[in-house]
Amino acid sequence: MSAILEVRGLEASYGALQVLRGIDFEVKKGGVTALLGANGAGKTTTLRALCGMIRRKGEITFDGARIERMNTESIVRLGVAHIPEGRGTFTSLTTEENLQLGAMTRPQGRDIQSDIDRAYEFFPVLKERRNQQAGTLSGGEQQMLAIARALMLRPKLMLLDEPSFGLAPLIVRQIFDILADVQKEAGASMLIVEQNAALALELADHAYLIETGAIVMSGDAKSIREDDSVRASYLGY
């Protein structure tokens, strides 16, 4: 399976504070890769660097094109959808208006309604809330909306930052089950940053462990899940 994303020697910083220290990783086309680590390890910074949101160095190749010098808008237009921690919902707009905004980089009107209908198939509760102001949705529904809005881009790669953040365990399980369906049916590759390592490794086929801005372990998800040090530090058993 070829890689849709290849990262080599990625460094990133906030002002004088260097967070990423030359990391290498890749995401296979049609695959799910998990990036695991504690708070402050550099997970969110990695996603922001990939999207051109912060200062970065290194080589980033997406779908055969070098993108490390591109701005965020250009990277989005190539088919990279970023679902940030905190969801980024447009709270004053309705659910359906949020979905329409997700397609704004596409030719106006082309198959947008059919993609909205497909999003509602993945997330039936959003169809029930289609005319409801997004800011009045529950936390789980807002997370679903953020994922559905990203799907409106018809992304080749989805970057998911802590999709379980602040949600009840039952809702988290529901969202991860839907992500598995999305990956299977929509065919989008995924890079998922997640502190719930057990769920992330269940969804992923490959994983990397990051500590203080450096990759310290990588391998197929099953091997990582069965590693004693990972189990003790991140899986709790």
C-alpha positions in Angstrom: 0.0 0.0 0.0 1.5 3.3 -1.1 1.7 6.4 1.2 -0.6 9.3 0.7 1.4 11.4 3.2 5.1 11.2 3.8 6.8 13.4 6.4 10.6 13.7 6.8 12.5 15.7 9.3 9.5 17.8 10.4 10.4 20.5 12.9 7.9 23.0 14.2 8.0 25.8 16.8 6.0 28.6 18.4 8.3 31.5 18.5 11.5 30.5 20.2 9.9 27.3 21.5 10.7 24.3 19.4 8.1 21.6 19.7 8.8 19.0 17.0 12.4 17.9 16.6 12.7 16.3 13.2 10.1 13.6 13.1 9.5 11.1 10.3 6.2 9.3 9.6 3.8 8.4 6.9 0.1 7.6 6.3 -0.8 4.8 3.9 -3.4 5.6 1.2 -6.7 4.3 2.5 -5.3 3.6 5.9 -5.7 4.9 9.4 -2.6 6.0 11.4 -2.7 6.9 15.1 -0.4 9.4 16.7 -0.3 8.7 20.4 1.3 10.6 23.3 0.8 12.5 26.5 -0.4 16.1 26.7 2.4 18.4 25.4 4.1 15.7 23.4 3.6 17.5 20.1 0.5 15.7 18.7 -1.7 18.8 18.0 1.4 20.7 16.8 2.0 18.0 14.2 -1.4 18.4 12.7 -1.1 22.2 12.7 2.3 21.9 11.0 0.9 19.6 8.3 -1.8 22.2 7.6 0.6 25.2 7.4 -0.8 26.8 10.5 2.5 27.3 12.3 6.2 27.7 11.4 7.7 24.5 10.2 10.7 22.9 8.5 11.2 19.6 6.7 9.7 17.7 3.8 5.9 17.0 3.6 4.7 15.1 0.5 1.0 14.7 0.1 -0.4 12.6 -2.8 2.9 13.0 -4.6 3.2 16.8 -4.2 5.5 18.7 -1.9 3.3 20.9 0.3 5.6 22.3 3.0 5.7 25.7 1.3 2.0 25.9 0.7 -0.5 27.9 2.8 -3.4 26.4 4.6 -6.0 27.2 2.0 -4.0 25.6 -0.8 -3.5 22.4 1.3 -7.2 22.2 2.0 -7.9 22.5 -1.7 -5.7 19.5 -2.3 -8.0 17.4 -0.2 -6.7 17.7 3.4 -9.5 18.1 6.0 -8.5 19.1 9.5 -11.0 18.5 12.4 -9.5 20.4 15.3 -9.8 19.7 19.0 -12.8 21.8 20.2 -14.6 21.0 16.9 -14.6 24.5 15.3 -18.4 24.6 14.8 -19.9 27.7 13.4 -22.3 28.0 16.3 -24.6 30.7 14.9 -25.4 28.7 11.8 -27.7 25.8 11.4 -26.4 22.2 11.1 -27.1 22.2 7.4 -25.4 25.6 6.8 -22.3 24.2 8.5 -22.3 21.3 6.1 -22.7 23.7 3.1 -19.7 25.6 4.3 -17.7 22.4 4.3 -18.1 22.3 0.5 -17.1 26.0 -0.1 -13.8 25.1 -1.8 -15.6 22.9 -4.4 -17.4 24.1 -7.6 -20.6 25.7 -6.5 -23.6 23.4 -6.5 -21.8 20.3 -7.8 -23.2 17.3 -6.0 -23.3 19.2 -2.7 -26.8 18.1 -1.8 -26.0 14.5 -2.5 -23.0 14.7 -0.2 -25.1 16.3 2.5 -27.5 13.4 2.2 -24.6 11.0 2.5 -23.4 12.8 5.6 -26.9 12.4 7.1 -26.6 8.6 6.4 -23.5 8.5 8.5 -25.0 10.7 11.2 -28.8 10.4 11.3 -29.1 12.6 14.3 -27.7 15.5 12.3 -30.6 15.1 9.8 -33.0 15.5 12.8 -31.1 18.6 13.7 -30.6 20.0 10.2 -32.4 23.3 10.9 -31.1 23.6 14.5 -28.5 26.2 15.4 -25.2 24.3 15.7 -24.4 26.0 19.0 -27.3 24.3 20.7 -26.2 20.8 19.7 -24.8 18.5 22.4 -21.0 18.1 22.5 -21.2 14.7 20.8 -23.5 16.1 18.1 -21.1 19.0 17.5 -18.2 16.5 17.1 -20.3 14.5 14.6 -21.0 17.8 12.7 -17.3 18.6 12.6 -16.6 15.2 11.0 -19.5 15.5 8.6 -18.5 19.0 7.6 -15.0 17.7 6.8 -16.5 15.0 4.7 -18.1 17.6 2.5 -14.7 18.5 1.2 -14.5 14.9 -0.2 -11.1 14.7 1.5 -8.3 12.4 0.6 -6.9 12.7 4.1 -8.6 13.5 7.3 -6.6 14.9 10.3 -8.6 14.3 13.5 -7.4 16.0 16.7 -8.8 14.3 19.9 -12.3 13.4 18.6 -13.1 11.9 22.0 -12.3 15.1 23.9 -14.8 16.0 26.5 -17.4 13.3 25.5 -19.1 10.6 27.4 -17.7 7.0 26.8 -20.9 5.9 25.1 -20.8 8.8 22.6 -17.0 8.3 22.1 -17.7 4.6 21.1 -20.4 5.7 18.7 -18.2 8.3 17.0 -15.3 5.8 16.6 -17.7 3.2 15.1 -18.9 5.9 12.6 -15.3 6.8 11.8 -14.7 3.1 11.0 -17.7 3.2 8.6 -16.5 6.5 7.1 -13.0 5.1 6.4 -14.4 1.9 4.9 -17.1 3.5 2.7 -15.7 6.9 1.9 -12.1 5.6 1.4 -10.5 8.6 3.1 -7.1 8.1 4.7 -6.9 9.2 8.4 -4.3 10.5 10.8 -5.8 10.5 14.2 -4.4 12.2 17.3 -6.0 10.7 20.4 -5.3 10.3 24.1 -7.7 7.3 24.2 -5.0 5.0 23.0 -7.1 1.9 23.2 -9.8 3.2 20.9 -7.3 4.8 18.5 -5.4 1.5 18.2 -8.6 -0.4 17.6 -9.4 1.9 14.6 -5.8 2.3 13.2 -3.7 -0.1 11.2 -0.5 1.7 12.1 0.7 3.8 15.0 3.4 6.2 16.1 4.3 7.2 19.7 5.6 10.7 20.2 7.3 12.0 23.3 8.6 15.6 23.7 8.5 16.2 20.0 10.3 13.0 18.9 8.9 9.7 17.5 10.0 7.0 20.0 8.1 4.0 18.7 6.2 2.9 15.5 4.7 -0.2 14.1 1.5 -1.8 13.1 -1.4 -1.1 15.5 -1.6 -4.7 16.8 2.1 -4.8 17.8 1.9 -1.4 19.5 -1.2 -2.4 21.4 0.5 -5.6 22.7 3.7 -3.8 23.7 4.1 -4.0 27.5 5.4 -0.4 27.9 2.6 1.0 25.8 0.0 -1.0 27.7 1.4 0.1 31.1 1.7 3.8 30.1 -1.2 4.4 27.8 -3.7 1.5 27.9 -4.0 1.1 31.6 -3.6 -2.7 31.8 
